[in-house]
């Protein structure tokens, strides 16, 4: 029987782990900012955007591994858990090495898209050239996190994330600030942090593969299983890229209303990211527990997962909305000193505050469908919701300006959640017949 304790044992540690992520960006910005060179800060920001696009898309390695491992865990199939991990690690290393080879082209594409000044381009190229060396380790860490979360080991996942982010921050401070390496030191700090976390994580999981429980080579290289992993990751990659495209469109349309509107929306997007880090913890719990129920063909447990993650998710979304309303003004004043940007951001603060409630069903359904490995449905509904979003963005934007853009975002999130929820009963009948 799925219990509140099981949900919280996964959700709470991972919420804490996800909340450490924005701290990295703040520390890196603070380090580079000490050198007083706007071009270096611009290069760091531009480089970070490039890596957000690349690695958020490839974060499918984490999600896909979680779903497949959770299902094997639900069946009590330890060898398949480990075989899934080994397949994903091979894919992670291969993709990471390809990213290193493609680093110059990725940097050039980023410079073309962002189109900054030459000094910013130079700093961005230096940052990307070094940080991309960590690509295999970054993808290994995605895979390891997916494996431990698939087994419901939220505390171990939290420990690995703390190690990763802690080592990253410590090395970046030492190399970037203490030794004076600047943006290159921050990049090398990321390489070191990712490498330390990957080595420790691999050492932990490798101890489980000793003796007769270790999967045979033929199990690891089973063609049907490899194709399933690739298909699952491909679907999730499309979903992730669509997600990034939606936010890019929102930013682009906001820019059409002027620099002040663009800046105000950028400030408010931080509130959405904040809410997302909270909701991701419960989405992760839904992934593992739904996957376990599907693997064990336990309809009762699956229904219980839906109930409990829904209750906790909505409770947390309401709390996030209340916190945003209560402290939003203070945070807006902290994030910008421009009177015009502050005034406009506060005007649209309620739109940002209620995004958590509009989006909670989408987060929960994403977790459930990833855990159940119904990735094609998730991909298709994401594309469908993007279609609704684009129409709403232009129609409501034309009619109501920036308020229309925010309304379109709410419509996008609601359609994402409701469209997946609508096909859920059919999938349940198919899988638990």
C-alpha positions in Angstrom: 0.0 0.0 0.0 1.3 3.4 -1.0 1.5 5.7 2.0 2.0 9.4 2.7 5.3 8.5 4.3 6.5 6.9 1.1 5.5 10.0 -1.0 7.2 12.3 1.4 10.4 10.1 1.7 11.0 10.8 -2.0 9.5 14.2 -2.4 11.0 16.1 0.5 14.7 15.2 -0.1 14.4 15.8 -3.8 12.6 19.2 -3.2 15.6 20.2 -1.0 18.0 18.9 -3.7 16.3 20.8 -6.5 16.3 24.0 -4.4 20.1 23.9 -4.3 20.2 24.3 -8.1 19.6 28.1 -8.3 22.2 28.6 -5.6 24.9 27.5 -8.1 23.9 30.3 -10.5 23.9 32.9 -7.8 27.4 31.9 -6.6 28.8 31.8 -10.1 27.4 35.2 -10.9 28.8 36.6 -7.6 32.3 35.2 -8.3 32.5 36.6 -11.9 30.8 39.8 -10.7 33.8 40.5 -8.4 36.0 41.2 -11.4 33.9 44.2 -12.5 33.8 43.2 -16.2 30.3 43.3 -17.7 31.5 41.2 -20.6 32.5 38.4 -18.3 29.1 38.5 -16.7 27.4 38.6 -20.1 29.6 35.6 -21.2 28.6 33.6 -18.1 24.9 34.4 -18.6 25.0 33.5 -22.3 27.0 30.3 -21.7 24.5 29.3 -19.0 21.6 29.7 -21.5 23.4 27.4 -23.9 23.9 24.7 -21.3 20.3 25.1 -20.1 19.1 24.2 -23.5 21.5 21.3 -24.1 21.3 19.7 -20.7 17.6 20.3 -20.0 16.9 18.5 -23.3 19.2 15.6 -22.3 17.7 15.4 -18.8 15.5 12.8 -20.4 18.3 10.4 -19.3 17.3 11.0 -15.7 13.5 10.7 -16.3 13.7 7.7 -18.6 16.0 5.8 -16.3 13.7 6.6 -13.3 10.7 5.1 -15.1 12.3 1.9 -16.3 14.1 1.2 -13.0 11.0 1.9 -11.0 9.1 -0.7 -13.1 11.8 -3.3 -12.6 11.9 -2.5 -8.9 8.1 -3.0 -8.8 8.5 -6.5 -10.4 11.4 -7.3 -8.0 13.8 -7.7 -10.9 17.1 -6.6 -9.6 19.1 -7.6 -12.6 16.9 -5.6 -14.9 17.3 -2.6 -12.6 21.1 -2.8 -13.0 20.9 -3.6 -16.7 18.8 -0.5 -17.3 21.4 1.6 -15.4 24.3 0.1 -17.5 22.5 0.8 -20.7 21.7 4.4 -19.7 25.4 4.9 -18.6 26.6 3.7 -22.0 24.2 6.2 -23.6 25.3 9.0 -21.3 29.0 8.5 -22.0 28.4 8.3 -25.7 26.2 11.4 -25.8 28.7 13.3 -23.5 31.7 12.5 -25.8 29.7 13.7 -28.9 28.8 16.9 -27.1 32.6 17.5 -26.4 33.3 17.0 -30.1 30.4 19.3 -31.0 31.4 22.0 -28.5 32.8 24.6 -31.1 29.6 24.3 -33.2 27.4 24.6 -30.1 29.2 27.7 -29.0 29.0 29.2 -32.4 25.2 28.5 -32.6 24.7 30.0 -29.2 26.6 33.2 -30.2 24.5 33.4 -33.4 21.2 33.0 -31.5 22.0 35.4 -28.6 24.0 37.8 -30.8 26.0 39.6 -28.1 29.0 41.9 -28.4 32.4 40.4 -29.3 33.8 40.6 -25.8 30.8 38.7 -24.5 31.2 36.1 -27.3 34.9 35.6 -26.3 34.0 35.0 -22.7 31.2 32.7 -23.6 33.4 30.6 -25.9 36.0 30.3 -23.1 33.4 29.2 -20.6 31.7 26.7 -22.9 35.0 25.1 -24.1 36.0 24.2 -20.5 32.6 23.4 -19.1 31.6 21.1 -22.0 34.5 18.8 -20.9 32.2 17.8 -18.0 29.4 16.7 -20.4 30.0 12.9 -19.9 30.1 13.3 -16.1 27.0 15.5 -16.2 25.0 12.9 -18.1 26.4 10.1 -15.9 25.1 12.1 -12.9 21.7 12.4 -14.6 21.6 8.7 -15.0 22.7 7.8 -11.5 20.1 10.1 -10.1 17.4 8.5 -12.2 18.5 5.1 -11.0 18.4 5.9 -7.3 15.1 7.7 -7.6 13.7 4.8 -9.5 14.5 2.7 -6.5 12.8 5.3 -4.2 16.1 6.2 -2.6 15.4 9.9 -2.2 17.9 10.4 0.7 20.7 9.0 -1.4 19.6 11.2 -4.3 19.7 14.3 -2.0 23.2 13.3 -0.8 24.5 13.0 -4.3 23.0 16.4 -5.3 24.4 18.0 -2.2 27.8 16.6 -3.0 27.6 17.7 -6.6 26.5 21.2 -5.9 28.7 21.6 -2.8 31.8 20.5 -4.6 30.9 22.7 -7.6 30.4 25.8 -5.4 33.6 25.1 -3.3 35.8 24.6 -6.4 34.4 27.6 -8.2 35.1 29.8 -5.2 38.6 28.5 -4.9 39.5 28.5 -8.6 37.5 31.5 -9.7 37.9 33.8 -6.8 40.8 32.7 -4.6 43.2 31.8 -7.5 41.7 34.6 -9.6 40.9 32.4 -12.7 37.6 34.2 -13.1 35.1 32.7 -15.6 37.5 29.9 -16.5 37.8 29.0 -12.8 34.0 28.8 -12.5 33.9 26.5 -15.5 36.7 24.3 -14.1 34.8 24.2 -10.8 31.8 22.8 -12.6 34.0 20.1 -14.3 35.5 19.2 -10.9 32.1 19.1 -9.1 30.5 16.9 -11.8 33.5 14.6 -11.8 33.6 14.1 -8.0 29.8 13.4 -7.8 30.0 10.9 -10.7 33.0 9.0 -9.2 31.3 8.8 -5.8 27.9 7.8 -7.3 29.5 5.1 -9.5 31.4 3.7 -6.5 28.2 3.4 -4.5 26.1 1.7 -7.2 29.0 -0.5 -8.4 29.0 -2.3 -5.0 25.5 -3.5 -5.7 26.6 -5.3 -8.9 28.8 -7.9 -7.3 28.1 -11.6 -7.2 25.3 -13.5 -9.0 22.9 -10.5 -9.1 25.1 -8.7 -11.7 23.4 -8.7 -15.1 25.0 -10.7 -18.0 26.4 -8.9 -21.0 23.5 -10.2 -23.2 21.0 -8.6 -20.8 22.7 -5.2 -21.0 22.9 -5.3 -24.8 19.4 -6.7 -25.4 18.3 -5.0 -28.6 14.6 -4.6 -27.6 15.5 -3.0 -24.3 18.0 -0.6 -25.9 15.4 0.5 -28.5 12.9 1.0 -25.7 15.3 3.2 -23.8 16.2 5.2 -26.9 12.5 5.6 -27.8 11.6 6.7 -24.3 14.5 9.2 -24.1 13.5 10.5 -27.6 10.0 11.2 -26.5 11.0 12.9 -23.3 13.6 15.0 -25.2 10.9 16.3 -27.5 8.8 17.1 -24.5 11.7 19.0 -22.8 12.5 20.9 -26.0 8.9 21.9 -26.4 8.9 23.1 -22.8 11.9 25.3 -23.5 10.3 26.6 -26.7 7.2 27.7 -24.8 9.3 29.8 -22.4 11.3 31.2 -25.3 8.1 32.3 -27.1 6.8 33.9 -23.9 10.1 35.9 -23.6 10.1 36.8 -27.3 6.5 38.1 -27.2 7.1 40.0 -24.0 10.0 41.8 -25.7 7.6 43.1 -28.3 6.0 45.3 -25.6 9.3 47.0 -24.7 12.4 46.6 -22.6 10.6 47.3 -19.3 8.0 44.6 -20.0 10.7 42.2 -21.0 12.6 42.9 -17.8 9.5 42.7 -15.6 8.5 39.3 -17.1 12.1 38.0 -16.6 11.9 39.0 -12.9 8.5 37.2 -12.5 9.8 34.0 -14.3 12.0 33.5 -11.2 8.8 33.0 -9.2 7.7 30.3 -11.6 11.1 28.5 -11.4 10.8 28.7 -7.6 7.4 27.0 -7.6 8.7 24.5 -10.1 11.5 23.4 -7.8 8.9 22.6 -5.2 6.5 20.8 -7.5 9.3 18.8 -9.1 9.8 16.9 -5.8 6.3 15.5 -5.9 6.5 14.9 -9.6 9.6 12.7 -8.8 7.6 10.8 -6.1 4.9 10.2 -8.7 7.5 8.9 -11.2 8.9 6.3 -8.8 5.7 5.2 -7.2 3.7 5.1 -10.4 6.5 3.1 -12.1 6.6 0.7 -9.2 2.9 0.1 -9.4 2.9 -0.4 -13.2 5.9 -2.8 -12.9 4.0 -4.8 -10.2 0.7 -4.5 -12.1 -1.0 -3.2 -9.0 -3.9 -1.0 -10.0 -4.8 -0.2 -6.4 -1.3 1.1 -5.6 -1.4 3.2 -8.8 -4.7 4.8 -7.9 -3.3 5.5 -4.4 -0.3 7.2 -6.0 -2.6 9.5 -8.0 -4.6 10.4 -4.9 -1.7 11.1 -2.6 0.6 12.9 -5.0 -2.4 15.0 -6.1 -3.3 16.0 -2.5 0.3 16.9 -1.6 0.9 18.6 -4.9 -2.1 20.9 -4.7 -1.4 21.6 -1.0 2.2 22.6 -1.9 1.0 24.7 -4.9 -1.4 26.6 -2.7 1.5 27.2 -0.2 3.8 28.4 -3.0 1.1 30.8 -4.2 0.5 32.1 -0.7 4.2 32.7 -0.2 4.5 34.5 -3.5 1.7 36.8 -2.7 3.0 37.4 0.9 6.6 38.0 0.0 6.5 38.8 -3.7 6.9 42.5 -3.3 10.0 42.2 -1.2 11.5 39.7 -3.7 10.7 41.9 -6.7 12.5 44.8 -4.9 15.5 42.5 -4.2 15.7 41.3 -7.8 15.6 44.8 -9.5 16.3 48.4 -8.5 14.5 49.9 -11.5 11.4 51.7 -10.4 9.6 51.1 -13.7 10.4 47.4 -13.8 9.4 47.1 -10.1 6.0 48.8 -10.7 5.2 46.6 -13.8 6.4 43.4 -12.1 4.1 44.1 -9.1 1.2 44.7 -11.5 1.5 41.2 -13.0 2.7 39.5 -9.7 -0.8 37.8 -9.2 -0.5 36.1 -12.6 2.9 34.6 -11.6 1.7 33.7 -8.1 -1.1 31.4 -9.4 1.0 29.6 -12.0 1.8 27.0 -9.3 -1.9 26.1 -9.0 -2.5 26.2 -12.7 0.5 23.9 -13.3 0.3 21.4 -10.4 -1.8 18.8 -12.4 0.7 19.1 -15.3 3.6 18.4 -13.0 1.8 15.4 -11.4 0.7 13.9 -14.7 4.2 14.3 -16.2 5.6 12.3 -13.2 3.0 9.6 -13.5 3.4 9.2 -17.3 7.2 9.2 -17.0 7.1 6.6 -14.3 4.6 4.4 -16.3 6.8 5.0 -19.4 3.8 6.3 -21.4 6.2 8.7 -23.0 4.5 8.9 -26.4 1.3 10.2 -24.8 3.2 12.7 -22.8 5.0 13.9 -25.9 1.8 14.2 -28.0 -0.1 16.0 -25.3 2.8 18.4 -24.8 2.7 19.2 -28.5 -1.1 19.6 -28.4 -0.9 22.0 -25.5 1.8 24.0 -27.2 -0.6 24.5 -30.1 -3.3 25.8 -27.7 -0.6 28.0 -26.1 0.7 29.5 -29.4 -2.9 30.5 -30.5 -3.7 31.9 -27.0 -0.3 33.7 -26.9 -1.0 35.7 -30.1 -4.8 36.1 -29.8 -4.8 37.1 -26.1 -1.5 39.0 -26.5 -3.0 41.1 -29.3 -6.2 41.7 -27.3 -4.8 42.3 -23.8 -1.1 42.9 -24.1 1.2 41.5 -21.4 -1.8 40.3 -19.4 -2.8 38.2 -22.4 0.7 36.6 -22.4 0.3 35.5 -18.8 -3.2 34.2 -19.4 -1.8 32.1 -22.3 0.8 30.6 -19.9 -2.0 29.6 -17.5 -4.0 28.1 -20.4 -0.9 26.1 -21.6 -0.3 24.6 -18.1 -4.0 23.7 -17.6 -4.3 22.1 -21.0 -1.1 20.1 -20.3 -2.5 18.7 -17.1 -6.1 18.1 -18.3 -5.1 16.5 -21.6 -2.9 13.9 -19.9 -5.6 13.3 -17.2 -8.2 12.8 -19.9 -6.3 9.8 -21.4 -5.2 8.4 -18.1 -8.3 6.1 -17.5 -7.8 4.5 -21.0 -4.1 3.8 -20.2 -5.0 2.4 -16.8 -7.6 0.0 -18.4 -4.9 -1.1 -20.9 -2.2 -1.7 -18.4 -4.2 -3.2 -15.5 -6.7 -5.3 -17.4 
